[in-house]
Amino acid sequence: MAEPVRPSEDALIARWFRPLATDPASFRLGDDCASLTPPPGADLVLKTDAVAAGIHFFADDPWDAVAAKALRVNLSDLAAKGARPLGYLLSLALPSDWRVEQMEAFAAGLGADQARFGVALWGGDTIRSPDGLVISITAIGAVPQGRMVRRGGARPGDRLYVSGTLGDAALGLMLRLDPDRAAAWGLTADERDHLLARYLLPEPRVALAPAILAHAGGAMDLSDGLVIDAGRMGRSSGVSIRIDAEAVPLSPAARRALNRAPELLRSILAGGDDYEILAAVPPEAATAFEHAAAAGAVAVTAIGNVGTPPTGSQDAGACGAVQEAETVTIVGLDDRPISIGAEGYRHF
C-alpha cells in the first residue's frame, strides 16, 4: 500500500495552525518567537501541561476532543489562579501514521475553544513522535500585579469550596475500561454518556476566575484527585484540611452509581481528571464568593474547612515525605474519619 501523502511541516503549520494565530503577538507564526506586551498593571501567569495517548486519553479518541482537552487542562489551572487567559503555545508530537482528517479535526477543536475562551495560538513546534500523539501546551494568563491566588494561601478558619461535581471523570474512565459497569451501576444511557464525556472533555471554570481573584485566599485545580490535591494545598499552606464526604457534590450519574456500589466513594474522592477548582475562602467572604460564582454561572459547594497545622507536620520538601493523609481528614455521616488513603493519579 502506498504511503499516504502528508503536508510538510511548513505546509502543516500554514494550513492548520496559522489560521489559529489571530493575535498580533504571534506574527502569524512567521517568526521563531512571539512577542508579548503584558496588559498594563498585570502580572503574567504561565502554565504548562502535557497530555499523551495511552495516559491522558485513548489512542482512538477523536482528535478534536483531544485538542480541546489539552487546551482546557491548562485553562483550568489559570482559572484557579484567578487569571484571565490570553494565549498559548503548542508543541505537537505526531505519530508516524497521522492522517489529514485527524489534523483537520485537531485544528477545528482548538479553533472552537479559542472562540469560546477568548485565546489565540502564539506559536510552538511540531515533531515526530516515536509512539502515540503527545500534546504540550503552555497557557499564559494575566492577573493584577501581585494578586495571583496561590495554593499556599489557605488559612485556619477558611471554608473549603469546590466547583462543579467530583468523581465523574474517574467513573467515566472506569466505564471506558469496562462498559458493562454501566448496567451494574443502573445508569441510564444519558448518565453513562455524561460520565464518559466528563473523562474525555473537562470543563475549565474560566468564568469562576473573577470570584477566585476577589475572594479566595488559596486555590488550585483538581487534576490528580481531591485527596492528593487537597493534601498539596494543606502542606503548601501549613494547615490541616477537613472534608465532609457527604457534602462533596455529585452528578446524578455519580450519585446513582454510588448508591449501587458504595465502594466507589474511594474512586470519587481520590480519582483524578476532575479539573474542578478547590478554593479556600475566608468565612467573612463566603457569601460574596458564592454570589460571584453564581454570577459566573458556576456552581460551588462548601465541602469542609481549613484547620490548624496537623500535629508533628512538616514541609514535605522536594522528596514529598509527608503524605496527603496526614494533612487531610475525610469524615462521614457520623463525623468519624473515613479511610481513603492517598490514592489518586500519579505520573511516577
DRENDOKOL-369731 format. One record per atom (N, C-alpha, C): x, y, z; residue in three letters. Coordinates in steps of 0.001 Angstrom, whole numbers, padded with zeros to 6 digits, always signed. Each point is the difference from the previous one (the first is absolute). Layout:
XYZALA/...
//
This chain:
+000856-001193+000000MET/-000856+001193+000000MET/+000891+001243+000000MET/-000357+000971-000817ALA/+000799+001219-000101ALA/-000101+000813+001283ALA/+001114+000631+000340GLU/+000036+000874+001178GLU/-000915+001202-000244GLU/-000898+000339+000945PRO/-000876+001162-000215PRO/+000811+001281-000115PRO/-000504+000907-000819VAL/+000674+001279-000196VAL/-000379+000935+001132VAL/+001012+000534+000694ARG/-000229+000929+001092ARG/+000761+001288-000293ARG/-000542+001133+000452PRO/+000699+001261-000223PRO/+001339+000036+000724PRO/+000922+000805-000492SER/+001242+000263+000710SER/-000302+000769+001274SER/+001005+000152+000866GLU/-000216+000729+001243GLU/-000441+001434-000277GLU/+000650+000673-000933ASP/-000373+001383-000309ASP/-001425+000073-000537ASP/-000355-000954-000866ALA/-001352-000003-000558ALA/-001025-000328+001078ALA/+000369-000906+000908LEU/-000892-000344+001107LEU/-000303+001231+000845LEU/+001037+000749+000330ILE/-000186+001209+000811ILE/-000868+001015-000740ILE/+000304+000196-001275ALA/-000747+000990-000772ALA/-001468-000383-000142ALA/-000257-001288-000182ARG/-001369-000447-000282ARG/-000876-000023+001243ARG/+000562-000501+001130TRP/-000865-000248+001146TRP/+000233+000925+001188TRP/+001201+000517+000141PHE/+000285+000774+001199PHE/+000076+001508-000221PHE/+000419+000425-001176ARG/+000022+001448-000244ARG/-001381+000630+000147ARG/-001079-000666-000433PRO/-001331+000600+000218PRO/-000365+000161+001469PRO/+000667-000739+000896LEU/-000273+000122+001426LEU/+000831+001105+000654LEU/+000988+000508-000701ALA/+000912+001012+000549ALA/-000541+001389-000308ALA/-001080+000361+000665THR/-000716+001233-000310THR/+000483+001207+000791THR/+000854-000210+001001ASP/+000504+001109+000815ASP/+001275+000554-000631ASP/+000158+001344-000066PRO/+001223+000571-000591PRO/+001280-000476+000672PRO/-000086-000436+001271ALA/+001198-000465+000704ALA/+000646-001193-000692ALA/-000758-000727-000806SER/+000512-001215-000634SER/+000709+000264-001315SER/-000139+001206-000558PHE/+000528+000315-001334PHE/-000507-001004-001039PHE/-001215-000523+000260ARG/-000619-000982-000906ARG/+000919-001201-000230ARG/+000772-000345+001038LEU/+000934-001129-000024LEU/+001076+000172-001062LEU/+000298+001251-000317GLY/+001008+000284-001009GLY/+001377+000245+000562GLY/+000192-000198+001296ASP/+001311+000165+000626ASP/+000255-001168+000933ASP/+001196-000047+000566ASP/+000350-001097+000902ASP/-000558+000193+001403ASP/-000383+001210+000345CYS/-000500+000308+001335CYS/-001186+000951-000109CYS/-000801+000006+001055ALA/-001050+001002+000145ALA/+000529+001117+000892ALA/-000671+001125-000016SER/+000389+001135+000836SER/-001242+000534+000697SER/+000013-000053+001330LEU/-001189+000335+000775LEU/+000252+001210+000884LEU/-000885+000965-000069THR/+000000+001126+000929THR/-001099-000239+001022THR/+000344-000202+001289PRO/-001041-000267+001004PRO/-000983+001159+000096PRO/-001230-000298+000342PRO/-000958+001084+000230PRO/+000521+000937+001084PRO/-000298+001290-000077PRO/+000482+000949+001017PRO/-000418-000422+001405PRO/+000951+000040+000916GLY/-000282-000312+001398GLY/-000250-001460+000284GLY/+000414-000895-000922ALA/-000286-001416+000161ALA/+001277-000821+000121ALA/-000105-001103+000716ASP/+001013-001044-000016ASP/-000456-001089-000953ASP/+000969-000652-000648LEU/-000326-001154-000819LEU/+000002-001265+000855LEU/-000930-000898-000282VAL/-000094-001294+000666VAL/+000209-001058-001077VAL/+000964-000881+000202LEU/+000373-000972-001021LEU/-000214-001416+000513LEU/-000489-000860-000875LYS/-000273-001387+000376LYS/+000265-000918-001180LYS/+000703-001097+000239THR/+000221-001020-001023THR/-000510-001337+000493THR/-000825-000642-000806ASP/-000429-001375+000234ASP/+000102-000745-001320ASP/+000409-001258+000077ALA/+000052-000864-001171ALA/-001005-001126+000162ALA/-000549-000462-001120VAL/-000860-001176+000003VAL/+000508-000949-001073VAL/-000098-001304+000276ALA/+000554-001001-000903ALA/-000977-001143-000186ALA/-000029-000540-001230ALA/-000842-001150-000294ALA/+000403-001172+000881ALA/-001005-000699+000522GLY/+000258-001138+000861GLY/+000186+000362+001455GLY/+000081+001305+000306ILE/+000154+000454+001379ILE/-001148+000913+000389ILE/-000225+001047-000792HIS/-001037+000978+000304HIS/-001231-000148-000893HIS/+000140-000720-001083PHE/-001127-000274-000887PHE/+000291-001291-000744PHE/-001048-000564-000612PHE/+000158-001240-000734PHE/+000458+000300-001427PHE/+000786-000908-000550ALA/+000577+000231-001325ALA/-001059+000174-001074ALA/-001204-000571+000206ASP/-001047+000117-001018ASP/-000991+001119+000295ASP/+000282+000851+000987ASP/-000862+001138+000266ASP/+000032+000978-001171ASP/-001102+000694-000275PRO/-000019+000969-001114PRO/+000966+001150+000265PRO/+000695+000421-001030TRP/+001065+000989+000173TRP/-000526+001388+000335TRP/-001228+000329-000368ASP/-000521+001307+000403ASP/-000177+000053+001514ASP/-000493-001084+000589ALA/-000171-000049+001449ALA/+001349-000045+000714ALA/+000952-000726-000560VAL/+001335-000074+000600VAL/+000656+001377+000017VAL/-000122+000738-001103ALA/+000574+001349-000059ALA/-000649+000904+001035ALA/-001333-000087+000105ALA/-000704+000828+000971ALA/+000422-000361+001422ALA/+000144-001290+000290LYS/+000422-000411+001346LYS/+001376+000571+000326LYS/+000920-000079-000958ALA/+001350+000503+000236ALA/-000006+001489+000347ALA/-000839+000768-000666LEU/-000094+001422+000303LEU/-000725+000235+001318LEU/-001073-000725+000223ARG/-000841+000263+001170ARG/+000696-000321+001323ARG/+000829-001041+000026VAL/+000657-000317+001272VAL/+000946+001127+000424VAL/+000516+000734-000972ASN/+000842+001152+000318ASN/-000835+001212+000403ASN/-001106+000219-000684LEU/-000884+001107+000366LEU/-000568-000195+001399LEU/-000192-001244+000408SER/-000493-000284+001339SER/+000968+000514+001057SER/+001298-000221-000213ASP/+000995+000508+000947ASP/+000003+001523+000055ASP/-000122+000649-001144LEU/-000044+001466-000001LEU/-001209+000503+000781LEU/-001138-000637-000189ALA/-001208+000424+000719ALA/+000186-000111+001504ALA/+000669-001061+000447ALA/+000227-000188+001428ALA/+000925+001053+000588ALA/+000781+000645-000834LYS/+000867+001089+000458LYS/-000688+001356-000072LYS/-001255+000005-000458GLY/-000713+001261-000179GLY/+000408+000739-001243GLY/+000643-000687-000949ALA/+000573+000652-001179ALA/-000968-000003-001181ALA/+000078+001055-000775ARG/-000726+000073-001271ARG/+000891-000561-001093ARG/-000454-001026-000752PRO/+000857-000590-001041PRO/+000227+000960-001155PRO/+001232-000006-000528LEU/+000357+000864-001114LEU/+000324-000786-001262LEU/+000864-000989+000109GLY/+000426-000756-001172GLY/+000786-001222+000428GLY/+000522-000732-000999TYR/+000707-001232+000335TYR/+001009-000362-001085TYR/+000972-000810+000416LEU/+000976-000616-000894LEU/-000298-001486-000077LEU/+000235-000586-001166LEU/-000341-001398-000238LEU/+001207-000761-000533LEU/+000366-001083+000687SER/+000987-000944-000522SER/-000720-001309-000277SER/+000179-000487-001212LEU/-000779-001130-000476LEU/+000936-001079-000523LEU/-000072-001199+000605ALA/+000766-001150-000476ALA/-000960-000959-000678ALA/+000135-000130-001311LEU/-000945-000764-000803LEU/+000504-001409-000256LEU/-000864-001006+000160PRO/+000409-001365-000351PRO/+000193-000121-001506PRO/+000743-000996-000415SER/+000351-000129-001417SER/-001204-000294-000878SER/-001080-000504+000593ASP/-001162-000372-000809ASP/-001129+001023+000059ASP/+000307+001254+000373TRP/-001066+000996+000076TRP/-000604+000240-001378TRP/-001281+000383+000007ARG/-000720+000199-001245ARG/-000486+001447-000117ARG/-000189+000441-001215VAL/-000415+001374-000257VAL/-001321+000308+000687VAL/-000945-000931-000035GLU/-001296+000266+000623GLU/+000122+000126+001522GLU/+000972-000675+000591GLN/+000235+000167+001432GLN/+000509+001402+000305GLN/+000903+000495-000828MET/+000518+001348+000222MET/-001075+001055-000241MET/-000868-000241-000957GLU/-001126+000905-000215GLU/-000851+000084+001267GLU/-000291-001160+000597ALA/-000798-000024+001222ALA/+000746+000659+001156ALA/+001298-000230+000089PHE/+000812+000587+001074PHE/-000073+001527-000048PHE/+000226+000563-001171ALA/-000042+001448-000146ALA/-001401+000548+000266ALA/-001022-000746-000413ALA/-001370+000444+000246ALA/-000306+000009+001495ALA/+000489-001002+000725GLY/-000210-000033+001443GLY/+000650+001175+000700GLY/+001221+000326-000398LEU/+000672+001168+000580LEU/-000738+001284-000377LEU/-000406+000111-001253GLY/-000666+001215-000443GLY/-001296+000260+000742GLY/-000766-001044+000228ALA/-001264+000162+000722ALA/+000242+000473+001432ALA/+001012-000563+000658ASP/+000278+000413+001377ASP/+000669+001365+000068ASP/+000779+000349-001004GLN/+000550+001364-000035GLN/-001137+001023-000011GLN/-000988-000243-000837ALA/-001134+000919-000081ALA/-000770+000035+001307ALA/-000147-001153+000645ARG/-000782-000057+001228ARG/+000704+000673+001168ARG/+001314-000195+000115PHE/+000713+000466+001185PHE/+000842+001262-000242PHE/-000031+000527-001215GLY/+000656+001266-000268GLY/+001512-000047+000004GLY/+000578-001054-000577VAL/+001454-000117-000072VAL/+000415-000180-001450VAL/+001302+000089-000249ALA/+000532-000186-001345ALA/+001321-000748+000083ALA/+000330-000696-001073LEU/+001276-000694-000095LEU/+001110+001008-000282LEU/+001105-000096+000764TRP/+001116+000924-000173TRP/+001224-000647-000640TRP/+000046-001312-000044GLY/+001164-000663-000595GLY/+000154-001391+000555GLY/+001119-000646-000321GLY/+000246-001336+000503GLY/+000957-000775-000880GLY/-000201-001312-000046ASP/+000910-000870-000743ASP/-000736-001278-000364ASP/+000424-000641-001080THR/-000525-001296-000393THR/+001171-000946-000241THR/-000114-001217+000543ILE/+001031-001005-000187ILE/-000674-001351-000239ILE/+000788-000988-000326ARG/-000500-001360-000160ARG/+000094-000727+001336ARG/-001052-000724+000338SER/-000008-000791+001231SER/+000381-001436-000312SER/+000864-000619+000805PRO/+000331-001405-000227PRO/-001124-000938+000392PRO/-001014+000536+000684ASP/-001103-000835+000462ASP/-001311+000681-000375ASP/-000851+000330+000972GLY/-001283+000614-000288GLY/+000062+001515+000038GLY/-001173+000606-000165LEU/-000150+001448+000001LEU/+000322+000579+001379LEU/+000813+001047+000020VAL/+000340+000717+001230VAL/-000198+001489-000253VAL/-000700+000666+000911ILE/-000291+001427-000142ILE/+000449+000707+001266ILE/+000792+001032-000157SER/+000403+000832+001138SER/-000412+001436-000293SER/-000744+000576+000928ILE/-000469+001379-000159ILE/+000501+000840+001158ILE/+000486+001178-000317THR/+000340+001004+001001THR/-001012+001128-000123THR/-000822+000153+001021ALA/-001030+001039-000003ALA/+000469+001186+000822ALA/-000302+001190-000478ILE/+000403+001233+000672ILE/-001239+000816+000301ILE/-000091+000451+001256GLY/-001095+000852+000421GLY/+000521+001228+000717GLY/-000904+000827+000481ALA/+000379+001247+000664ALA/-000841+000194+001248ALA/+000649+000518+001043VAL/-000679+000425+001229VAL/+000542+001371+000382VAL/-000750+000770+000778PRO/+000562+001252+000512PRO/+001297-000284+000765PRO/+000924+000921-000075GLN/+001320-000217+000588GLN/-000092-000430+001459GLN/+000726-001089+000309GLY/+000079-000496+001359GLY/-001238-000712+000488GLY/-000945-000321-000880ARG/-001290-000526+000443ARG/-000222-001471-000355ARG/+000950-000700-000595MET/-000245-001391-000344MET/-000348-000801+001249MET/-001052-000795-000080VAL/-000465-000785+001135VAL/+000772-001318+000030VAL/+000777-000197+001045ARG/+000861-001173+000084ARG/-000663-001120+000795ARG/+000490-001203-000205ARG/-000540-001128+000766ARG/+000370+000096+001472ARG/+001052+000761+000307GLY/+000463+000118+001377GLY/-000666+001105+000796GLY/-001136+000506-000454GLY/-000641+001110+000688GLY/-001138-000376+000921GLY/-000240-001287+000224ALA/-001072-000416+000917ALA/+000403+000301+001439ALA/-000970+000451+000814ARG/+000271+000364+001386ARG/-001029-000663+000928ARG/+000407-000325+001241PRO/-000951-000599+000937PRO/-001281+000828+000109PRO/-001126-000682-000043GLY/-001298+000671+000045GLY/-000625+000183-001367GLY/+000776-000119-001077ASP/-000559+000139-001345ASP/-001018-001106-000276ASP/-000980+000330-000825ARG/-000906-001012-000530ARG/+000591-000555-001293ARG/-000204-001292-000185LEU/+000549-000663-001174LEU/-001120-000262-000996LEU/+000174+000494-001224TYR/-001007-000143-001048TYR/+000578-000792-001185TYR/-000892-000674-000721VAL/+000349-000552-001301VAL/-001036+000463-001016VAL/+000436+000105-001235SER/-000924+000312-001085SER/-000567-001288-000586SER/-001124+000131-000673GLY/-000568-001113-000754GLY/-000296-001229+000820GLY/+000262-001160-000596THR/-000182-001288+000671THR/+001294-000797-000101THR/+000213-000895+000962LEU/+001230-000778+000044LEU/-000277-001474-000293LEU/+001015-000674-000499GLY/-000062-001438-000216GLY/-000496-000445-001350GLY/-000597+000894-000772ASP/-000544-000401-001302ASP/+001083-000550-000929ASP/+001144+000662-000054ALA/+001055-000424-000917ALA/+000561-001359+000392ALA/+000196-000206+001304ALA/+000514-001295+000453ALA/-000971-001121-000352ALA/-001292+000244+000189LEU/-000996-001006-000362LEU/-000077-000173-001516LEU/+000158+001102-000732GLY/+000007-000090-001458GLY/+001142-000858-000512GLY/+001169+000132+000607LEU/+001131-000835-000394LEU/-000289-001470+000301LEU/-000618-000267+001138MET/-000354-001375+000328MET/-000959-000579-001036MET/-000913+000827-000492LEU/-000930-000457-001031LEU/+000706-000245-001327LEU/+000987+000824-000329ARG/+000757-000238-001228ARG/+000720-001342+000058ARG/+000518-000332+001169LEU/+000746-001242+000156LEU/-000909-001214+000118LEU/-001219+000207+000502ASP/-000948-001094+000182ASP/-001416+000511-000212ASP/-000477+000012-001257PRO/-001329+000548-000298PRO/-001140-000692+000741PRO/+000193-001247+000420ASP/-001066-000722+000697ASP/-000315+000607+001370ASP/+000876+000840+000498ARG/-000268+000634+001291ARG/-001249+000880-000057ARG/-000318+000546-001160ALA/-001163+000885-000118ALA/-001265-000729+000442ALA/-000153-001235-000426ALA/-001179-000775+000402ALA/+000074-000367+001476ALA/+001200-000363+000456ALA/+000159-000359+001409ALA/-000331+001168+000913ALA/+000286+001208-000453TRP/-000288+001192+000799TRP/-001424+000512-000211TRP/-000747-000600-000914GLY/-001375+000411-000246GLY/-000122+001333-000719GLY/+000996+000341-000820LEU/+000005+001298-000668LEU/-000925+000017-001204LEU/-000637+001129-000217THR/-000696+000231-001260THR/+001041+000285-001083THR/-000435-000013-001249ALA/+000921+000303-001101ALA/+000553+001413+000136ALA/-000852+000952+000393ASP/+000464+001379+000157ASP/+001018+000110+001137ASP/-000242-000727+001079GLU/+000938+000054+001132GLU/+001339-000626-000386GLU/-000053-001108-000711ARG/+001243-000613-000486ARG/+000767+000970-000896ARG/-000691+000629-000928ASP/+000657+000919-000924ASP/+000561+001222+000725ASP/-000695+000443+001043HIS/+000503+001130+000788HIS/+001346-000341+000619HIS/+000114-001163+000609LEU/+001260-000384+000649LEU/+001114-000175-001031LEU/-000303-000607-001124LEU/+001006-000175-001048LEU/+000490+001346-000520LEU/-000930+000928-000177ALA/+000369+001324-000511ALA/+000851+000774+001004ALA/-000287-000148+001277ARG/+000761+000731+001021ARG/+001441-000488+000069ARG/+000244-001269-000330TYR/+001389-000466-000057TYR/+000695+000544-001234TYR/-000683-000039-001124LEU/+000623+000395-001257LEU/+000201+001504-000098LEU/-000958+000781+000508LEU/+000015+001437-000258LEU/-000313+000782+001273LEU/+001006+000417+000747PRO/-000239+000771+001226PRO/-000574+001373-000305PRO/-000561+000615+001032GLU/-000613+001321-000127GLU/+000795+000987+000859GLU/+000921+000748-000602PRO/+000779+000948+000805PRO/-000892+001118+000526PRO/+000153+000336+001275ARG/-000895+000980+000628ARG/+000546+001412-000160ARG/+000189+000381-001257VAL/+000541+001322-000309VAL/-000895+001097+000573VAL/-001311-000212-000026ALA/-000931+001014+000504ALA/+000088+000184+001510ALA/+000656-000922+000703LEU/+000143+000122+001453LEU/+001219+000822+000388LEU/+000897+000267-000944ALA/+001251+000703+000315ALA/-000218+001343+000712ALA/-000958+000836-000418PRO/-000189+001264+000726PRO/-000394-000196+001463PRO/-000829-001015+000279ALA/-000384-000278+001385ALA/+001191-000491+000808ALA/+000832-000842-000605ILE/+001221-000474+000662ILE/+000902+001182+000320ILE/+000215+000850-000993LEU/+000894+001148+000179LEU/-000504+000935+001095LEU/-001291+000211+000055ALA/-000555+000975+000936ALA/-000125-000529+001423ALA/-000213-001318+000161HIS/-000427-000474+001324HIS/+000792-001171+000573HIS/+000744-000755-000792ALA/+000687-001185+000505ALA/+001394+000349+000507ALA/+000362-000610+001126GLY/+001372+000161+000494GLY/+000950-000976-000654GLY/-000489-001193-000326GLY/+000796-001022-000663GLY/-000872-000790-000945GLY/+000589-000508-001084ALA/-000782-000777-000963ALA/+000931-000808-000879ALA/-000530-001090-000535MET/+000710-000827-000983MET/-001015-000844-000742MET/+000402-000490-001178ASP/-000934-000859-000707ASP/+000225-001447+000430ASP/-001044-000810-000139LEU/+000016-001384+000442LEU/+000244-000897-001205LEU/+001264-000283-000260SER/+000342-000850-001134SER/+000337-001416+000417SER/+000525-000179+001202ASP/+000480-001315+000434ASP/-000875-000626+001069ASP/-001141+000595+000308GLY/-000899-000542+001004GLY/-000093+000895+001214GLY/-001188+000039+000614LEU/-000240+000898+001132LEU/+000947-000276+001161LEU/+000238-001267+000331VAL/+000828-000320+001164VAL/+001427+000486-000194VAL/+000595-000347-001143ILE/+001382+000410-000258ILE/+000107+001519-000091ILE/-000890+000628-000760ASP/+000134+001439-000224ASP/-000335+000809+001240ASP/-000977-000429+000784ALA/-000267+000680+001272ALA/+001204-000130+000925ALA/+000658-001160-000037GLY/+001214-000163+000783GLY/+001097+000951-000430GLY/+000115+000226-001294ARG/+000996+000946-000501ARG/-000304+001416+000473ARG/-001285+000361-000040MET/-000363+001320+000509MET/+000314+000106+001491MET/-000343-001040+000753GLY/+000256+000040+001428GLY/+001470+000129+000330GLY/+000842-000772-000666ARG/+001430+000064+000286ARG/+000594+001331-000427ARG/-000412+000496-001169SER/+000522+001283-000471SER/-000398+001142+000930SER/-001193-000123+000591SER/-000517+001054+000872SER/+000389-000196+001459SER/+000524-001184+000340GLY/+000327-000281+001392GLY/-001229-000148+000873GLY/-001054-000648-000540VAL/-001268-000146+000713VAL/-000485-001430-000127VAL/-001034-000329+000757SER/-000720-001259-000175SER/-001305+000285-000734SER/-000544-001036-000628ILE/-001227+000153-000775ILE/-000973-001108+000386ILE/-001236+000394+000248ARG/-001061-000939+000362ARG/-001077+000055-001079ARG/-000330-001160-000557ILE/-000983-000085-001072ILE/-001151-000884+000445ILE/-001221+000494-000186ASP/-001212-000743+000315ASP/-000403-000779-001252ASP/+000141-001321+000039ALA/-000263-000814-001181ALA/-001426+000171-000505ALA/-000955+000190+000920GLU/-001392+000134-000410GLU/-000271+001317-000719GLU/+000876+000990+000205ALA/-000196+001309-000626ALA/+000593+000067-001405ALA/+000855-000961-000368VAL/+000644+000041-001312VAL/-001064-000085-001091VAL/-000047+000972-000917PRO/-001060+000022-001013PRO/+000192-001093-001048PRO/-001080-000717-000287LEU/+000010-001071-000980LEU/-001048+000259-001068LEU/+000305-000404-001216SER/-001006+000041-001054SER/-001032-001093+000258SER/-001187+000095-000606PRO/-000978-001087+000147PRO/+000564-001352-000421PRO/+000839-000003-001034ALA/+000592-001268-000450ALA/+000924-000585+001053ALA/+000860+000837+000572ALA/+000915-000490+001030ALA/-000758-000424+001249ALA/-001057+000730+000343ARG/-000799-000352+001169ARG/-000672-001358-000189ARG/-000522-000251-001195ARG/-000643-001290-000250ARG/+001026-001136+000089ARG/+001173+000226-000594ALA/+001042-001028+000051ALA/+000426-000274+001429ALA/+000148+001057+000792LEU/+000422-000162+001392LEU/-001056-000731+000811LEU/-001266+000275-000254ASN/-001068-000694+000723ASN/+000019-001505-000286ASN/+000356-000363-001252ARG/+000070-001409-000372ARG/+001292-000651+000514ARG/+001072+000781+000035ALA/+001314-000552+000348ALA/+000708+000956+000959ALA/-000302-000070+001304PRO/+000570+000944+000973PRO/+001522+000021+000020PRO/+000641-001073-000459GLU/+001464-000025-000021GLU/+000590+001005-000984GLU/-000848+000577-000855LEU/+000486+001006-000949LEU/+000366+001317+000678LEU/-000357+000160+001262LEU/+000334+001248+000692LEU/+001496+000283-000066LEU/+000816-001033+000123ARG/+001452+000195-000066ARG/+000414+000594-001345ARG/-000548-000550-001086SER/+000347+000508-001331SER/-000507+001414-000203SER/-001185+000309+000527ILE/-000568+001336-000163ILE/+000850+001044+000719ILE/+000449-000320+001214LEU/+000764+000968+000789LEU/+001479+000035-000368LEU/+000510-001089-000541ALA/+001439-000059-000252ALA/+000364-000077-001471ALA/-001000-000193-000883GLY/+000301-000095-001418GLY/+000371+001359-000590GLY/+000699-000009-001098GLY/+000443+001244-000630GLY/-000858+000414-001173GLY/+000482+001000-000718ASP/-000589+000509-001242ASP/-001287+000788+000192ASP/-000301+000439+001225ASP/-001192+000832+000186ASP/+000176+001385-000621ASP/+001171+000602+000188TYR/+000276+001369-000455TYR/-001049+000992+000491TYR/-000455-000244+001218GLU/-000796+000999+000700GLU/+000957+000829+000859GLU/-000521+001012+000682ILE/+000845+000889+000795ILE/-000291-000198+001480ILE/+001063-000134+000770LEU/-000054-000058+001454LEU/+000431+001360+000528LEU/-000843+000635+000806ALA/+000273+001367+000466ALA/-000193+000102+001502ALA/+000936+000671+000649ALA/-000103+000313+001422ALA/-000418+001459+000131ALA/-001145+000230+000637VAL/-000595+001336+000049VAL/-000205+000408+001457VAL/+000486+001179+000406PRO/-000262+000460+001372PRO/-001499+000041+000273PRO/-000429-000335+001217PRO/-001442-000072+000270PRO/-000730+001305-000268PRO/+000659+001134+000238GLU/-000664+001284-000223GLU/-000212+000297-001483GLU/+000720-000749-000882ALA/-000151+000205-001442ALA/-000836-001091-000651ALA/-000484-000969+000784ALA/-000665-001168-000576ALA/-001252+000375-000790ALA/-000843+000845+000580THR/-001230+000365-000697THR/+000292+000743-001298THR/+000950+000923+000051ALA/+000359+000735-001212ALA/+000585-000943-001057ALA/+000785-000975+000443PHE/+000562-000976-000940PHE/-001115-000799-000674PHE/-000952-000456+000773GLU/-001107-000763-000565GLU/-000803+000823-000999GLU/-000240+001264+000339HIS/-000747+000866-000921HIS/+000793+000251-001281HIS/+001314+000204+000130ALA/+000829+000244-001184ALA/+000053-001240-000888ALA/+000073-001182+000623ALA/-000008-001232-000771ALA/-001323-000159-000746ALA/-001108+000293+000677ALA/-001305-000091-000647ALA/-000112+000974-001161ALA/+000586+001190+000154ALA/-000020+000981-001085ALA/+000747-000515-001226ALA/+001011-000849+000229GLY/+000734-000610-001101GLY/-000595-001318-000447GLY/-001154-000366+000558ALA/-000709-001241-000350ALA/+000839-001241+000288ALA/+000772+000055+001085VAL/+000796-001152+000425VAL/-000494-000438+001377VAL/-000402-001243+000128ALA/-000441-000518+001289ALA/+001206-000245+000906ALA/-000101+000452+001251VAL/+001032-000281+000998VAL/-000670-000572+001238VAL/+000716-000876+000695THR/-000542-000676+001171THR/+001036+000007+001109THR/-000422+000373+001204ALA/+000877-000077+001164ALA/+000101-001453+000443ALA/+001229-000524+000069ILE/+000178-001424+000328ILE/+000812-000211+001267ILE/+000422+001064+000654GLY/+000809-000190+001199GLY/+000601+001298+000468GLY/+001058-000125+000781ASN/+000653+001193+000528ASN/+001479-000240+000196ASN/+000685+001090+000246VAL/+001446-000007+000195VAL/+000286+000146+001481VAL/+000914-000821+000518GLY/+000330+000027+001414GLY/+001456+000321+000255GLY/+000378-000082+001238THR/+001381+000264+000397THR/+000897-001115-000519THR/+001311+000227-000047PRO/+000907-001026-000521PRO/-000137-001305+000769PRO/+000090-001129-000708PRO/-000076-001286+000693PRO/+001175-000178+000955PRO/-000227-000688+001083THR/+001041-000219+000998THR/+001177-000726-000619THR/+001189+000570+000221GLY/+001214-000628-000495GLY/+000202+000146-001485GLY/-000785+000892-000660SER/+000143+000156-001442SER/+001289+000711-000328SER/+000428-000200-001221GLN/+001187+000676-000501GLN/-000164+000204-001490GLN/+000804+000866-000544ASP/-000043+000241-001432ASP/+000473-001259-000715ASP/-000746-000412-001027ALA/+000376-001214-000713ALA/+001303+000161-000744ALA/+000337+001227-000410GLY/+001246+000236-000707GLY/+000015-000690-001354GLY/+001198-000068-000573ALA/+000136-000542-001348ALA/-000279-001496-000049ALA/+000151-000695+001117CYS/-000167-001452-000001CYS/-001439-000426+000238CYS/-000874+000935+000362GLY/-001401-000342+000228GLY/-000181-000972+001147GLY/+000742+000206+001102ALA/+000008-000968+001086ALA/-001303-000028+000785ALA/-000737+001103+000040VAL/-001247+000037+000752VAL/-001136-000461-000911VAL/-000779-000941+000468GLN/-001060-000552-000819GLN/-001259+000855+000083GLN/-000822-000074-001066GLU/-001218+000785-000046GLU/-000919-000314+001179GLU/-000052-001282+000393ALA/-000923-000403+001051ALA/+000328+000640+001336ALA/+001225+000456+000195GLU/+000366+000659+001252GLU/-000562+001412+000068GLU/-000330+000567-001120THR/-000494+001366-000076THR/-001506+000057-000158THR/-000596-000995-000668VAL/-001415+000007-000357VAL/-000751-001054+000818VAL/-001107+000415+000584THR/-000897-000921+000684THR/-001340+000000-000724THR/-000472-001197-000366ILE/-001316-000154-000615ILE/-000934-000573+001060ILE/-001141+000652+000208VAL/-000938-000484+001014VAL/-001322-000383-000661VAL/-000700-000959+000617GLY/-001267-000482-000517GLY/-001182+000528+000781GLY/-001142-000692-000136LEU/-001235+000457+000618LEU/+000106+000116+001512LEU/+000726-000917+000631ASP/+000114-000002+001451ASP/+001137+000881+000496ASP/+000581+000794-000911ASP/+001092+000916+000334ASP/+001271-000756+000377ASP/+000067-001261-000374ARG/+001195-000781+000263ARG/+000832-000083-001269ARG/+001332-000037+000128PRO/+000865-000042-001186PRO/-000252-001229-000864PRO/+000073+000204-001311ILE/-000093-001076-000978ILE/+001397-000227-000560ILE/+000422-001238-000092SER/+001310-000316-000555SER/-000095-000042-001523SER/+000601+000980-000635ILE/+000042+000062-001459ILE/+001399-000315-000497ILE/+000995+000382+000797GLY/+001387-000157-000437GLY/+000416+001131-000905GLY/+001187-000095-000535ALA/+000555+001062-000852ALA/-000053-000380-001460ALA/-001046-000760-000374GLU/-000110-000389-001395GLU/-000347+001206-000859GLU/+000219-000169-001270GLY/-000241+001059-000955GLY/+000947-000206-001150GLY/-000015+000898-000957TYR/+000860-000202-001172TYR/+001409+000496+000295TYR/+000981-000833-000297ARG/+001411+000359+000115ARG/+000693-000420-001280ARG/+000843+000873-000539HIS/+000729-000339-001218HIS/+001111-001003+000265HIS/+000536+000017+001226PHE/+001149-000866+000292PHE/-000226-000696+001339PHE/
//
